[in-house]
Amino acid sequence: MKDLLVHLDDSPASQSRLAVAIQIAVQFGARLTGLFAVVDKKISSKDAKPSEQTVTLIEEAEASFKRQVGEAAVGHRWVSRISGNEAMMIKAVLAWASSSDMAILGQYEPRGHESVARDLARQVVNNCGRPVLIIPYAMSHSSTGKKIMIAFNGGREAARAMNDAIPILKQADDVRLAIVNWASREEGESAFTENDVIDHLGMHDIQVRVERFDVDGIGIMDVLLARLAEEGMDMLVMGAHGNYGFPQLFRGSSTRHILEFMTVPVLMSY
């Protein structure tokens, strides 16, 4: 990971997101692109200029970004994109995320700001073709990636996320592989074995501990979230759109559930 992108906006959570991005950039000796992208609904056309308030926000955000990356001796660049609506904002972030090794975005805050597209994270995950690390808006610390849980069901999305996360997994102190034991054998049918996954990660010098969950009528996403809190894990790796073997869930509902209720950073790929 040599080329990272962090999305910044005018929310308080933007600062904790930047702190995590700087930590990861230092860890990998990566360049960090700070992309300040917000919606300014006063812009009615392509040629319209942002409001004075938005211009001030950009200047303050740029100064803060350059000060913090400078203190950390991180290679960097700065970009700002002001859009007149949410769709344009998403396209702007998506374009920059697609040409990065990993994009770092924030969880949407329900009581947040109208300047951030509600569906930004999910749209970028589903369309950029790159891993996306989503940071909770209520994150209480500025580091992540030391204790990681992998939600793996043998599906394409889960395999993509796990392998995209290998550079981060290699530097973790504790890696868990989440395996679900379903009350109904039919619900738990799968083509992969945990030993295959353990062997594959072992070839990358990643040692894995298996976590087994007994699930009977409880959503697997809630089980995972509870376990993350119990064990003090600081990152979840999962495939976007995967239903993790729970046929009652509509496609994509797991992604939406995690994006709404996440308590630790989540690395997603699709």
N, C-alpha and C positions, 0 to 999 in steps of 0.2 A: 504494500500500500504506500505509494509515493505521491499520490495526487488526491487530496481530500477536499470535499466541499462542505461548508456549513451554511445553512440558511439562517439568516438573522432578520429580526423584525423589531417592532417597538414594544414588545411585551417584556415584563420582568424576567420571564423564563429564558429569554434570549441569552442572557449572561451565563446562566448555568450550562446552556447548550454550548456556548463558545468555550467555556472552561473544559468541558469534556473533549471537544474537538482539538483544543490545543494539547491536551494530555496525549491523545492518540497520535497527533502529528509529531510530537516530541518522541514518542515511543518508536515510531517507524521512520523518523527522519524525513517526514513527508512535507510537501508544500500544502498550505492551507488556503483555499479560496474562500473569502468571506463574501457571500452573496446576500445583500440587503434587498429583499423583495417584499413589497407590500402593495395593497390595493388603496388607491386614492380615488374615490368615487367622484371627485370634482373634475377628474380628467374625462372629458367627453369625446375626445378624438385623439388620433395618433399624434398630432402636432401640439396638443394642449400641454402646458407646463404644469408640473406638480405644484401643489399649494406651498406657501411659505413655510407652513408648519412641517410639511413633509420634507422640504429641503433642509430644514433645521435638524430633523430627525436623522437624515442621511449623514449630515456633517458630524453630528455627535456620535453616531454609530461607527462611522469610519475612524474617527479619532480614537475611540475606545478600542476598536479592533486592532488598529496599528500599534497602539501602546502595549496591549496585552501580548500580541504575537512577537513584538519587539523584545519585550522582557523575557520571553521564553526562547528567543533566538530561533524562531520558526520562519522558514521561507514562506512568503505569502503573496497574495494579490487581492485586490478589492474590486467588487462589481456592485452596481446598484441597478435595479430594474423596478420601475414604478408603473403599475398597470391600472387601467380604469375599471377592470372587473376581475372576478375570481378566476375565470377561465384563462384569461391572459396571464395572470400571475402564475397559475399552475404550469402553463406552457413555458414560461421563462425559467422557473426552477427546474422543470423537467429537462430542458435543453442543456443546462449546465450539469445536472446530475448525471446525464447520459455519458458525459465525457470525463468522469471522475472514477477513481478506484472505489470510492464509497462516499455516499452523501449522508450528511448528518442533519436531521430535521427534528422539529419539535412536535410533541403531541398537541392536538388541538385542545385549547382550554375553553370549556363551555361559557365561562364568564370572561372570556378573553376579548380580543379586539376585532373590530370589523375589518381591520386591515389585513387579516390573514384568512386565506381560503379554508373553509371548514374541511374540505376533502383533500387537502394538499398532500398529506403523508400517504394516504392510500393510493391516490392517483400516481404519485411519483414511484412508489414501490411497484405498482402494477405495470408501469410503462417505461421506466428508464433502463431496464436491463442490467442494472447494477445493484449491489447490496445497499440497503438503506438502514442506518442506525437511527432509531427514533427515541428521543429523550423525553421522559415524563415532565410535564410542566411543574409538578410538585417535587421534583428530585431534590433531595436534601444534601447531597454530597457531589463533589465535582470529579470523581474518578469512577471508572468502570472497567470491566474486563478481567478481573482477577478470579471471580467465582462465576462460572458460566454454566447454564443449563441448556441443553439442546433438545428441542421437541422434535422427535423423529418418528415418522410413520412409514417410511419406505417409499413415499411418493416423490414425484419429480421436484415439487417445490421445496420439500424438506431436504432433499439431497442437494439441491442448488444452494440453499441457505447454509447448510452445514459446511459445504466445500468453500463457499465464499468467505466463511468465517475462519477458515484455517489459519491465516496469519495472526488473527487475534487469539484463537484457541491455543496456538503454540506458545503464547506468552502468559497464559493463565496459570494460576496456582491450583485451581480445582475445576475440573470439567465433569459434568454429569450428563448422562444420556437418559432421557425420560422415556420409559417403556410403560405402556398401559396394559394392565391385566383386566380384561373386560369380564363382567359377570356372565355374559353370553359369549360362548366361543365363536359364534358366527360373526359377532361384531368385531372380534379381535383378529380375524383371519388376516394374514399378511404374508407377502412373498419374501420378505427379508428376515434375516436372523440378526440378533444383536451382536453375535460374535463377528459377523462380516463387517459391521460398522466399527467395532472395537479394533479389529485387525487393520482396517483401512486407516483409521486415525493414528494407530500405533506406528504405521509407516511414516507418519509425519512427526513422530516423537511426541504425540499427544496421548497421555494416559487418561483413561475414562473410567468413571465410576457409574454403575448402572443404578438408576432410580426406578423402582417399580411401583405403580399405582393401581389399586383396585377401584374400579369405577362401576357404579351401578345406579344409573338414573341421575348422575351429576355431570354437568358439562365439564369436559376435560380442560377447557381453558380456565375455569374457576379452580380446578384441582391444581393446575400448574401454578397459577398465581399464588395460591395459598402456600404451596411448597416453596416457592421462591422466597416468600417472606419468612417462613419457618427456618430455612437454612441460610438466610442472609446472602443469597445469591445476588450478584450485581449486574447480570445480563441474561437475557433469554435470546436464543437463536431459534428461529422458526420460519417455515415457508409461508408465504402469503397465499391466501385462498385455500389452504389445505383444511379439510374438515377432520383430520386426525382420526379417521375411522368411526366417526359418530354420525351415522346415516340420518339422524333426525335433524341435523343442522343443514341449513341451506348453504350452498357453495359461497364462500367468502364471509360467512357470518363469524367464523373464528377470527379472521383478520379484524373485522369491525369491533368485536368484543375486546380483543387485546388492545386495540388502539384507543378504546374508550376507558378501559379499566387498568391499564398497565401501571405498574408501580416501580419498575426498573427499566433501564434502556433495553430496547428490543431490536435485534438485527434481523431484518426481513429481506427475503429475496423471492422473486416470482419467475 
